[in-house]
Amino acid sequence: MTYGQVAALLGHPRAAQQVGWVLHWSDFKEVPYQRVVNRFGSLADGYTRGGRQAHKFDLESEGIEVQDDMTIDLDRYLWHPPVKAVPKLARPEDLVLIDFASRPPRSNKIR
């Protein structure tokens, strides 16, 4: 998922940066924050467990292919939650901005 998607699921689609801070201070054993990337698929410079290299290691250990430019292929790996999981928003068009409505649903399985 992207930080924006997580923010939208919480009802605040423009709070991606705040999601990043919350995940930064979360417990790795309880929150799978390694699965969250930015809207371009880029890995996090400020990844808690050791920056981008650690982020890459954690994703690759789950079978996610990380490209040389430290991004993942969002067309292949982006998870699309069911629409019913997304709260009603004052501005439904915000969902398009964060990739909820712009792509068809894909399988939730890690490839």
N, CA, C and O atoms as CSV, one atom per row, in Angstrom:
chain,resi,resn,atom,element,x,y,z
A,1,MET,N,N,0.845,-1.181,0.000
A,1,MET,CA,C,0.000,0.000,0.000
A,1,MET,C,C,0.888,1.242,0.000
A,1,MET,O,O,2.088,1.179,0.270
A,2,THR,N,N,0.257,2.368,-0.311
A,2,THR,CA,C,0.968,3.639,-0.216
A,2,THR,C,C,0.556,4.340,1.074
A,2,THR,O,O,-0.465,4.011,1.679
A,3,TYR,N,N,1.364,5.304,1.479
A,3,TYR,CA,C,1.030,6.081,2.674
A,3,TYR,C,C,-0.323,6.765,2.499
A,3,TYR,O,O,-1.104,6.847,3.447
A,4,GLY,N,N,-0.602,7.254,1.293
A,4,GLY,CA,C,-1.880,7.901,1.011
A,4,GLY,C,C,-3.056,6.957,1.130
A,4,GLY,O,O,-4.121,7.347,1.608
A,5,GLN,N,N,-2.875,5.723,0.701
A,5,GLN,CA,C,-3.950,4.743,0.840
A,5,GLN,C,C,-4.262,4.488,2.313
A,5,GLN,O,O,-5.426,4.446,2.712
A,6,VAL,N,N,-3.220,4.321,3.110
A,6,VAL,CA,C,-3.432,4.096,4.546
A,6,VAL,C,C,-4.171,5.299,5.142
A,6,VAL,O,O,-5.112,5.131,5.918
A,7,ALA,N,N,-3.744,6.499,4.780
A,7,ALA,CA,C,-4.403,7.707,5.284
A,7,ALA,C,C,-5.877,7.723,4.886
A,7,ALA,O,O,-6.736,8.065,5.699
A,8,ALA,N,N,-6.174,7.357,3.642
A,8,ALA,CA,C,-7.568,7.349,3.176
A,8,ALA,C,C,-8.397,6.321,3.935
A,8,ALA,O,O,-9.551,6.584,4.273
A,9,LEU,N,N,-7.824,5.159,4.203
A,9,LEU,CA,C,-8.555,4.144,4.965
A,9,LEU,C,C,-8.890,4.637,6.369
A,9,LEU,O,O,-9.865,4.203,6.982
A,10,LEU,N,N,-8.064,5.550,6.863
A,10,LEU,CA,C,-8.321,6.130,8.180
A,10,LEU,C,C,-9.243,7.343,8.106
A,10,LEU,O,O,-9.579,7.947,9.124
A,11,GLY,N,N,-9.652,7.693,6.863
A,11,GLY,CA,C,-10.577,8.809,6.681
A,11,GLY,C,C,-9.919,10.151,6.454
A,11,GLY,O,O,-10.600,11.177,6.460
A,12,HIS,N,N,-8.606,10.174,6.252
A,12,HIS,CA,C,-7.860,11.423,6.068
A,12,HIS,C,C,-6.912,11.291,4.869
A,12,HIS,O,O,-5.703,11.155,5.056
A,13,PRO,N,N,-7.444,11.330,3.646
A,13,PRO,CA,C,-6.640,11.031,2.467
A,13,PRO,C,C,-5.473,11.973,2.208
A,13,PRO,O,O,-4.606,11.656,1.393
A,14,ARG,N,N,-5.425,13.096,2.861
A,14,ARG,CA,C,-4.315,14.025,2.637
A,14,ARG,C,C,-3.306,14.004,3.792
A,14,ARG,O,O,-2.530,14.945,3.964
A,15,ALA,N,N,-3.325,12.937,4.569
A,15,ALA,CA,C,-2.447,12.844,5.736
A,15,ALA,C,C,-1.363,11.780,5.567
A,15,ALA,O,O,-0.979,11.125,6.536
A,16,ALA,N,N,-0.870,11.607,4.336
A,16,ALA,CA,C,0.139,10.574,4.077
A,16,ALA,C,C,1.405,10.781,4.903
A,16,ALA,O,O,1.982,9.816,5.403
A,17,GLN,N,N,1.835,12.015,5.048
A,17,GLN,CA,C,3.057,12.278,5.810
A,17,GLN,C,C,2.891,11.877,7.272
A,17,GLN,O,O,3.813,11.338,7.884
A,18,GLN,N,N,1.728,12.138,7.818
A,18,GLN,CA,C,1.479,11.752,9.212
A,18,GLN,C,C,1.477,10.228,9.351
A,18,GLN,O,O,1.940,9.699,10.362
A,19,VAL,N,N,0.967,9.532,8.355
A,19,VAL,CA,C,1.002,8.068,8.381
A,19,VAL,C,C,2.449,7.596,8.432
A,19,VAL,O,O,2.782,6.665,9.165
A,20,GLY,N,N,3.302,8.240,7.652
A,20,GLY,CA,C,4.721,7.882,7.676
A,20,GLY,C,C,5.325,8.008,9.059
A,20,GLY,O,O,6.086,7.140,9.487
A,21,TRP,N,N,4.997,9.073,9.758
A,21,TRP,CA,C,5.529,9.265,11.115
A,21,TRP,C,C,4.985,8.217,12.080
A,21,TRP,O,O,5.725,7.688,12.910
A,22,VAL,N,N,3.706,7.922,11.973
A,22,VAL,CA,C,3.122,6.903,12.851
A,22,VAL,C,C,3.784,5.552,12.600
A,22,VAL,O,O,4.138,4.845,13.544
A,23,LEU,N,N,3.952,5.194,11.328
A,23,LEU,CA,C,4.591,3.919,11.015
A,23,LEU,C,C,6.038,3.897,11.476
A,23,LEU,O,O,6.534,2.863,11.925
A,24,HIS,N,N,6.714,5.025,11.368
A,24,HIS,CA,C,8.120,5.117,11.793
A,24,HIS,C,C,8.282,4.718,13.259
A,24,HIS,O,O,9.280,4.101,13.631
A,25,TRP,N,N,7.317,5.063,14.075
A,25,TRP,CA,C,7.400,4.777,15.507
A,25,TRP,C,C,6.608,3.544,15.930
A,25,TRP,O,O,6.439,3.289,17.122
A,26,SER,N,N,6.124,2.781,14.956
A,26,SER,CA,C,5.340,1.575,15.260
A,26,SER,C,C,6.248,0.386,15.538
A,26,SER,O,O,7.426,0.384,15.180
A,27,ASP,N,N,5.682,-0.614,16.177
A,27,ASP,CA,C,6.398,-1.845,16.492
A,27,ASP,C,C,6.364,-2.767,15.281
A,27,ASP,O,O,5.289,-3.161,14.828
A,28,PHE,N,N,7.527,-3.109,14.761
A,28,PHE,CA,C,7.648,-3.953,13.565
A,28,PHE,C,C,6.956,-5.297,13.748
A,28,PHE,O,O,6.459,-5.874,12.781
A,29,LYS,N,N,6.920,-5.799,14.978
A,29,LYS,CA,C,6.296,-7.096,15.240
A,29,LYS,C,C,4.774,-7.027,15.158
A,29,LYS,O,O,4.116,-8.046,14.951
A,30,GLU,N,N,4.215,-5.828,15.318
A,30,GLU,CA,C,2.755,-5.668,15.317
A,30,GLU,C,C,2.209,-5.004,14.057
A,30,GLU,O,O,1.056,-5.230,13.691
A,31,VAL,N,N,3.017,-4.192,13.395
A,31,VAL,CA,C,2.560,-3.426,12.231
A,31,VAL,C,C,3.483,-3.728,11.048
A,31,VAL,O,O,4.675,-3.428,11.113
A,32,PRO,N,N,2.959,-4.313,9.975
A,32,PRO,CA,C,3.810,-4.656,8.828
A,32,PRO,C,C,4.133,-3.437,7.966
A,32,PRO,O,O,3.770,-3.382,6.791
A,33,TYR,N,N,4.818,-2.464,8.564
A,33,TYR,CA,C,5.062,-1.199,7.867
A,33,TYR,C,C,6.028,-1.330,6.704
A,33,TYR,O,O,6.122,-0.414,5.887
A,34,GLN,N,N,6.744,-2.432,6.602
A,34,GLN,CA,C,7.625,-2.620,5.456
A,34,GLN,C,C,6.833,-2.701,4.153
A,34,GLN,O,O,7.401,-2.537,3.073
A,35,ARG,N,N,5.546,-2.950,4.245
A,35,ARG,CA,C,4.703,-3.089,3.057
A,35,ARG,C,C,4.135,-1.762,2.566
A,35,ARG,O,O,3.321,-1.742,1.642
A,36,VAL,N,N,4.552,-0.663,3.170
A,36,VAL,CA,C,4.049,0.656,2.779
A,36,VAL,C,C,5.172,1.422,2.078
A,36,VAL,O,O,6.297,1.509,2.570
A,37,VAL,N,N,4.824,1.979,0.902
A,37,VAL,CA,C,5.773,2.752,0.087
A,37,VAL,C,C,5.108,4.066,-0.304
A,37,VAL,O,O,3.922,4.271,-0.043
A,38,ASN,N,N,5.875,4.953,-0.930
A,38,ASN,CA,C,5.243,6.200,-1.346
A,38,ASN,C,C,4.444,6.003,-2.634
A,38,ASN,O,O,4.428,4.908,-3.195
A,39,ARG,N,N,3.795,7.043,-3.092
A,39,ARG,CA,C,2.879,6.914,-4.237
A,39,ARG,C,C,3.565,6.544,-5.536
A,39,ARG,O,O,2.899,6.175,-6.502
A,40,PHE,N,N,4.881,6.635,-5.576
A,40,PHE,CA,C,5.638,6.243,-6.766
A,40,PHE,C,C,6.252,4.849,-6.621
A,40,PHE,O,O,6.927,4.363,-7.528
A,41,GLY,N,N,6.012,4.216,-5.477
A,41,GLY,CA,C,6.582,2.897,-5.211
A,41,GLY,C,C,7.974,2.951,-4.610
A,41,GLY,O,O,8.638,1.921,-4.497
A,42,SER,N,N,8.426,4.137,-4.223
A,42,SER,CA,C,9.771,4.295,-3.666
A,42,SER,C,C,9.844,3.823,-2.219
A,42,SER,O,O,8.908,3.994,-1.438
A,43,LEU,N,N,10.974,3.229,-1.891
A,43,LEU,CA,C,11.225,2.801,-0.527
A,43,LEU,C,C,11.596,4.016,0.321
A,43,LEU,O,O,12.013,5.048,-0.205
A,44,ALA,N,N,11.442,3.881,1.627
A,44,ALA,CA,C,11.611,5.003,2.541
A,44,ALA,C,C,13.058,5.238,2.941
A,44,ALA,O,O,13.733,4.330,3.427
A,45,ASP,N,N,13.532,6.470,2.732
A,45,ASP,CA,C,14.864,6.862,3.215
A,45,ASP,C,C,14.930,6.749,4.736
A,45,ASP,O,O,15.946,6.333,5.294
A,46,GLY,N,N,13.837,7.124,5.400
A,46,GLY,CA,C,13.812,7.132,6.857
A,46,GLY,C,C,13.272,5.847,7.459
A,46,GLY,O,O,12.764,5.855,8.580
A,47,TYR,N,N,13.374,4.760,6.739
A,47,TYR,CA,C,12.881,3.469,7.240
A,47,TYR,C,C,13.535,3.161,8.578
A,47,TYR,O,O,14.760,3.165,8.699
A,48,THR,N,N,12.719,2.900,9.565
A,48,THR,CA,C,13.144,2.761,10.959
A,48,THR,C,C,14.254,1.742,11.179
A,48,THR,O,O,15.146,1.952,12.002
A,49,ARG,N,N,14.196,0.661,10.455
A,49,ARG,CA,C,15.123,-0.434,10.735
A,49,ARG,C,C,16.431,-0.332,9.953
A,49,ARG,O,O,17.160,-1.319,9.855
A,50,GLY,N,N,16.754,0.862,9.385
A,50,GLY,CA,C,18.037,1.012,8.717
A,50,GLY,C,C,17.997,1.628,7.332
A,50,GLY,O,O,18.864,1.331,6.510
A,51,GLY,N,N,17.031,2.464,7.051
A,51,GLY,CA,C,16.972,3.157,5.769
A,51,GLY,C,C,16.517,2.281,4.617
A,51,GLY,O,O,15.944,1.209,4.814
A,52,ARG,N,N,16.785,2.758,3.414
A,52,ARG,CA,C,16.289,2.087,2.206
A,52,ARG,C,C,16.829,0.664,2.043
A,52,ARG,O,O,16.104,-0.225,1.597
A,53,GLN,N,N,18.084,0.447,2.398
A,53,GLN,CA,C,18.642,-0.907,2.259
A,53,GLN,C,C,17.903,-1.904,3.146
A,53,GLN,O,O,17.630,-3.030,2.729
A,54,ALA,N,N,17.582,-1.492,4.358
A,54,ALA,CA,C,16.835,-2.365,5.263
A,54,ALA,C,C,15.409,-2.566,4.753
A,54,ALA,O,O,14.865,-3.667,4.843
A,55,HIS,N,N,14.801,-1.500,4.216
A,55,HIS,CA,C,13.466,-1.602,3.647
A,55,HIS,C,C,13.476,-2.609,2.494
A,55,HIS,O,O,12.594,-3.461,2.386
A,56,LYS,N,N,14.486,-2.492,1.645
A,56,LYS,CA,C,14.647,-3.417,0.523
A,56,LYS,C,C,14.781,-4.854,1.036
A,56,LYS,O,O,14.111,-5.757,0.534
A,57,PHE,N,N,15.633,-5.063,2.018
A,57,PHE,CA,C,15.840,-6.399,2.578
A,57,PHE,C,C,14.531,-6.986,3.106
A,57,PHE,O,O,14.210,-8.144,2.839
A,58,ASP,N,N,13.774,-6.172,3.863
A,58,ASP,CA,C,12.523,-6.660,4.443
A,58,ASP,C,C,11.499,-7.018,3.364
A,58,ASP,O,O,10.787,-8.014,3.491
A,59,LEU,N,N,11.423,-6.213,2.308
A,59,LEU,CA,C,10.491,-6.519,1.219
A,59,LEU,C,C,10.941,-7.759,0.442
A,59,LEU,O,O,10.132,-8.637,0.142
A,60,GLU,N,N,12.207,-7.823,0.125
A,60,GLU,CA,C,12.697,-8.983,-0.628
A,60,GLU,C,C,12.548,-10.279,0.158
A,60,GLU,O,O,12.353,-11.342,-0.432
A,61,SER,N,N,12.636,-10.200,1.472
A,61,SER,CA,C,12.450,-11.409,2.289
A,61,SER,C,C,11.008,-11.909,2.225
A,61,SER,O,O,10.727,-13.051,2.589
A,62,GLU,N,N,10.092,-11.051,1.761
A,62,GLU,CA,C,8.695,-11.455,1.564
A,62,GLU,C,C,8.397,-11.784,0.099
A,62,GLU,O,O,7.245,-12.030,-0.260
A,63,GLY,N,N,9.424,-11.787,-0.740
A,63,GLY,CA,C,9.242,-12.137,-2.138
A,63,GLY,C,C,8.913,-10.965,-3.054
A,63,GLY,O,O,8.530,-11.171,-4.206
A,64,ILE,N,N,9.056,-9.746,-2.560
A,64,ILE,CA,C,8.792,-8.554,-3.365
A,64,ILE,C,C,10.071,-8.169,-4.105
A,64,ILE,O,O,11.130,-8.032,-3.492
A,65,GLU,N,N,9.972,-7.995,-5.414
A,65,GLU,CA,C,11.132,-7.595,-6.208
A,65,GLU,C,C,11.315,-6.089,-6.121
A,65,GLU,O,O,10.410,-5.323,-6.452
A,66,VAL,N,N,12.487,-5.675,-5.675
A,66,VAL,CA,C,12.825,-4.254,-5.598
A,66,VAL,C,C,13.739,-3.938,-6.776
A,66,VAL,O,O,14.742,-4.617,-6.997
A,67,GLN,N,N,13.385,-2.907,-7.521
A,67,GLN,CA,C,14.145,-2.527,-8.701
A,67,GLN,C,C,15.412,-1.765,-8.311
A,67,GLN,O,O,15.559,-1.327,-7.170
A,68,ASP,N,N,16.327,-1.615,-9.276
A,68,ASP,CA,C,17.609,-0.952,-9.015
A,68,ASP,C,C,17.454,0.476,-8.500
A,68,ASP,O,O,18.309,0.967,-7.763
A,69,ASP,N,N,16.363,1.146,-8.888
A,69,ASP,CA,C,16.142,2.520,-8.433
A,69,ASP,C,C,15.434,2.588,-7.083
A,69,ASP,O,O,14.934,3.640,-6.684
A,70,MET,N,N,15.397,1.444,-6.380
A,70,MET,CA,C,14.804,1.340,-5.033
A,70,MET,C,C,13.305,1.608,-5.038
A,70,MET,O,O,12.776,2.247,-4.128
A,71,THR,N,N,12.631,1.120,-6.060
A,71,THR,CA,C,11.175,1.192,-6.136
A,71,THR,C,C,10.637,-0.209,-6.356
A,71,THR,O,O,11.366,-1.124,-6.737
A,72,ILE,N,N,9.341,-0.354,-6.107
A,72,ILE,CA,C,8.649,-1.587,-6.465
A,72,ILE,C,C,7.662,-1.249,-7.576
A,72,ILE,O,O,7.268,-0.093,-7.735
A,73,ASP,N,N,7.273,-2.238,-8.325
A,73,ASP,CA,C,6.328,-2.071,-9.417
A,73,ASP,C,C,4.914,-2.029,-8.830
A,73,ASP,O,O,4.360,-3.067,-8.466
A,74,LEU,N,N,4.342,-0.845,-8.741
A,74,LEU,CA,C,3.009,-0.708,-8.151
A,74,LEU,C,C,1.945,-1.418,-8.976
A,74,LEU,O,O,0.958,-1.897,-8.418
A,75,ASP,N,N,2.124,-1.497,-10.284
A,75,ASP,CA,C,1.151,-2.227,-11.101
A,75,ASP,C,C,1.109,-3.700,-10.718
A,75,ASP,O,O,0.083,-4.362,-10.871
A,76,ARG,N,N,2.206,-4.196,-10.229
A,76,ARG,CA,C,2.284,-5.610,-9.845
A,76,ARG,C,C,1.925,-5.843,-8.383
A,76,ARG,O,O,1.249,-6.823,-8.067
A,77,TYR,N,N,2.366,-4.957,-7.482
A,77,TYR,CA,C,2.272,-5.236,-6.061
A,77,TYR,C,C,1.261,-4.404,-5.268
A,77,TYR,O,O,0.936,-4.763,-4.136
A,78,LEU,N,N,0.762,-3.318,-5.822
A,78,LEU,CA,C,-0.128,-2.452,-5.044
A,78,LEU,C,C,-1.397,-3.188,-4.647
A,78,LEU,O,O,-2.057,-3.801,-5.486
A,79,TRP,N,N,-1.730,-3.126,-3.384
A,79,TRP,CA,C,-2.939,-3.763,-2.870
A,79,TRP,C,C,-4.083,-2.768,-2.939
A,79,TRP,O,O,-3.935,-1.607,-2.559
A,80,HIS,N,N,-5.223,-3.231,-3.425
A,80,HIS,CA,C,-6.415,-2.398,-3.514
A,80,HIS,C,C,-7.445,-2.924,-2.525
A,80,HIS,O,O,-8.045,-3.974,-2.756
A,81,PRO,N,N,-7.655,-2.213,-1.438
A,81,PRO,CA,C,-8.653,-2.673,-0.467
A,81,PRO,C,C,-10.044,-2.608,-1.071
A,81,PRO,O,O,-10.275,-1.841,-2.006
A,82,PRO,N,N,-10.972,-3.398,-0.556
A,82,PRO,CA,C,-12.342,-3.325,-1.067
A,82,PRO,C,C,-12.909,-1.926,-0.831
A,82,PRO,O,O,-12.651,-1.306,0.201
A,83,VAL,N,N,-13.676,-1.445,-1.791
A,83,VAL,CA,C,-14.231,-0.096,-1.716
A,83,VAL,C,C,-15.015,0.105,-0.417
A,83,VAL,O,O,-14.999,1.197,0.151
A,84,LYS,N,N,-15.690,-0.925,0.051
A,84,LYS,CA,C,-16.477,-0.779,1.288
A,84,LYS,C,C,-15.593,-0.504,2.511
A,84,LYS,O,O,-16.089,-0.054,3.544
A,85,ALA,N,N,-14.294,-0.773,2.397
A,85,ALA,CA,C,-13.381,-0.497,3.505
A,85,ALA,C,C,-12.975,0.969,3.564
A,85,ALA,O,O,-12.441,1.431,4.572
A,86,VAL,N,N,-13.226,1.692,2.492
A,86,VAL,CA,C,-12.836,3.099,2.422
A,86,VAL,C,C,-13.967,3.946,2.999
A,86,VAL,O,O,-15.106,3.844,2.543
A,87,PRO,N,N,-13.672,4.772,3.987
A,87,PRO,CA,C,-14.732,5.588,4.584
A,87,PRO,C,C,-15.298,6.600,3.598
A,87,PRO,O,O,-14.641,6.970,2.624
A,88,LYS,N,N,-16.508,7.034,3.858
A,88,LYS,CA,C,-17.100,8.088,3.038
A,88,LYS,C,C,-16.293,9.366,3.255
A,88,LYS,O,O,-15.981,9.737,4.386
A,89,LEU,N,N,-15.969,10.020,2.165
A,89,LEU,CA,C,-15.167,11.229,2.234
A,89,LEU,C,C,-15.950,12.426,1.748
A,89,LEU,O,O,-16.842,12.297,0.910
A,90,ALA,N,N,-15.621,13.580,2.267
A,90,ALA,CA,C,-16.264,14.812,1.808
A,90,ALA,C,C,-15.927,15.064,0.345
A,90,ALA,O,O,-16.727,15.642,-0.392
A,91,ARG,N,N,-14.756,14.635,-0.069
A,91,ARG,CA,C,-14.307,14.817,-1.453
A,91,ARG,C,C,-13.968,13.451,-2.052
A,91,ARG,O,O,-12.802,13.058,-2.028
A,92,PRO,N,N,-14.945,12.713,-2.586
A,92,PRO,CA,C,-14.677,11.378,-3.132
A,92,PRO,C,C,-13.608,11.368,-4.215
A,92,PRO,O,O,-12.964,10.342,-4.437
A,93,GLU,N,N,-13.407,12.500,-4.895
A,93,GLU,CA,C,-12.372,12.555,-5.933
A,93,GLU,C,C,-10.972,12.345,-5.360
A,93,GLU,O,O,-10.042,12.038,-6.105
A,94,ASP,N,N,-10.811,12.506,-4.039
A,94,ASP,CA,C,-9.514,12.264,-3.416
A,94,ASP,C,C,-9.071,10.818,-3.596
A,94,ASP,O,O,-7.872,10.540,-3.608
A,95,LEU,N,N,-10.008,9.902,-3.735
A,95,LEU,CA,C,-9.644,8.500,-3.905
A,95,LEU,C,C,-8.857,8.282,-5.189
A,95,LEU,O,O,-7.970,7.430,-5.228
A,96,VAL,N,N,-9.161,9.027,-6.228
A,96,VAL,CA,C,-8.412,8.907,-7.478
A,96,VAL,C,C,-6.981,9.366,-7.279
A,96,VAL,O,O,-6.056,8.772,-7.834
A,97,LEU,N,N,-6.790,10.404,-6.501
A,97,LEU,CA,C,-5.451,10.932,-6.273
A,97,LEU,C,C,-4.537,9.942,-5.570
A,97,LEU,O,O,-3.317,10.017,-5.711
A,98,ILE,N,N,-5.108,9.030,-4.826
A,98,ILE,CA,C,-4.280,8.096,-4.060
A,98,ILE,C,C,-4.396,6.661,-4.556
A,98,ILE,O,O,-4.092,5.721,-3.822
A,99,ASP,N,N,-4.836,6.493,-5.800
A,99,ASP,CA,C,-4.829,5.189,-6.455
A,99,ASP,C,C,-5.876,4.197,-5.980
A,99,ASP,O,O,-5.682,2.993,-6.154
A,100,PHE,N,N,-6.962,4.640,-5.395
A,100,PHE,CA,C,-8.021,3.698,-5.081
A,100,PHE,C,C,-8.905,3.461,-6.295
A,100,PHE,O,O,-9.338,2.335,-6.540
A,101,ALA,N,N,-9.172,4.506,-7.047
A,101,ALA,CA,C,-10.141,4.389,-8.129
A,101,ALA,C,C,-9.506,4.371,-9.510
A,101,ALA,O,O,-10.221,4.246,-10.504
A,102,SER,N,N,-8.194,4.492,-9.604
A,102,SER,CA,C,-7.585,4.628,-10.922
A,102,SER,C,C,-7.131,3.309,-11.530
A,102,SER,O,O,-6.775,3.276,-12.708
A,103,ARG,N,N,-7.131,2.236,-10.775
A,103,ARG,CA,C,-6.684,0.950,-11.298
A,103,ARG,C,C,-7.693,-0.125,-10.939
A,103,ARG,O,O,-8.391,-0.016,-9.931
A,104,PRO,N,N,-7.771,-1.153,-11.753
A,104,PRO,CA,C,-8.676,-2.256,-11.414
A,104,PRO,C,C,-8.148,-3.026,-10.220
A,104,PRO,O,O,-6.938,-3.059,-9.997
A,105,PRO,N,N,-9.030,-3.648,-9.445
A,105,PRO,CA,C,-8.563,-4.458,-8.301
A,105,PRO,C,C,-7.666,-5.586,-8.775
A,105,PRO,O,O,-7.876,-6.156,-9.846
A,106,ARG,N,N,-6.672,-5.902,-7.972
A,106,ARG,CA,C,-5.756,-6.996,-8.281
A,106,ARG,C,C,-5.822,-8.015,-7.154
A,106,ARG,O,O,-6.418,-7.769,-6.106
A,107,SER,N,N,-5.218,-9.129,-7.381
A,107,SER,CA,C,-5.147,-10.150,-6.360
A,107,SER,C,C,-4.393,-9.608,-5.150
A,107,SER,O,O,-3.484,-8.791,-5.300
A,108,ASN,N,N,-4.762,-10.053,-3.967
A,108,ASN,CA,C,-4.091,-9.627,-2.744
A,108,ASN,C,C,-2.873,-10.481,-2.423
A,108,ASN,O,O,-2.194,-10.245,-1.424
A,109,LYS,N,N,-2.593,-11.472,-3.264
A,109,LYS,CA,C,-1.484,-12.367,-2.996
A,109,LYS,C,C,-0.157,-11.700,-3.363
A,109,LYS,O,O,-0.062,-10.961,-4.343
A,110,ILE,N,N,0.850,-11.977,-2.558
A,110,ILE,CA,C,2.202,-11.521,-2.875
A,110,ILE,C,C,2.725,-12.423,-3.976
A,110,ILE,O,O,2.596,-13.645,-3.898
A,111,ARG,N,N,3.310,-11.832,-4.991
A,111,ARG,CA,C,3.812,-12.638,-6.115
A,111,ARG,C,C,5.284,-12.872,-5.969
A,111,ARG,O,O,5.891,-13.529,-6.814
